[in-house]
């Protein structure tokens, strides 16, 4: 099953659970998933972790939806910056 941003997932090896906040698709076909935990440790955030896509199991699909279609806080590049080769 494809893992998407906003899914709640669990790493099948370590048991690490959280929400997918980034999906990285590399040129060679490897897909890595960034998982951000939903809990705190002694009141402090726990660092996000990366896993290979086949190593995570989807617990709940589409739990969170993105709010910014351009991604992050930066605006889309202007037309002059896009290479049209």
N, C-alpha and C positions, 0 to 999 in steps of 0.2 A: 504494500500500500504506500502510495506517495505521501510524504510528510510535508505539510505546508506551514507557513507562518501562521501563528495563532493557535496551532494544535497543542493540546496537552500531551506530553510524551514521557516515556520512561526508558532509560538505558537498560538493555537486557542484561548487561554484565555487572554494572555497579549499583543499579537500582536508582540512580540519580533521576529525579523527576522535575518537570517544569514546563514552561511554555516556549514554543519555538519562536525565537525573535529574529532569526536570520537563517536563510537557506543559501549555501554557497555551491554553485555548480562550476567545477573546474573544467578547463579545456580538455583534459584527458578522460573525462567522464565521471570522476569521483565527485560525489555530493556529500557535503558536510553540513551538519545541522547544529546551530547554536541554540542551547537550551538555557533559559534563564529561570532559576528557581522562584517559587512563589512564597517562600518562607524566609525568615531572618534567623541568624545565628547570634544569640545574645544581643538582639536588637540591631544588628548590622546586616547589610545585604551580603549574600553569598555570591561569589563570582560565577558568571556564566561559564558553561563548559561546551566543548565541541565534540560531536560524535559522527561517525560515518552513518549515513542514512539507514543502511540495512541493520544497524545495531540498535536502533530505537524502535519502540513499539508505540503506536498511537493509542492513547487512553481515551481521548475525546477530540473529535474533529471540529475545527472552526470555532473554538471557544472565544477567541478574540479576533476582531477585525481591525485592519489598519485604518488609520484616519487620514493619511496623507498619501495621495496617489504618486507624488513625486519622490517619496522616500526621504526620511530624515528631515532635517531642518533647512536643507539647501534647496534653492529653486532649480528647476530643470535648466540645463545649459542653453544658452542662446543659440540661434541658428548658425551664427558665425563660428561657433566652437565645434560644430558637428562636422566630422570629416566625411565627405561624400565620395570617396574613392571608388 
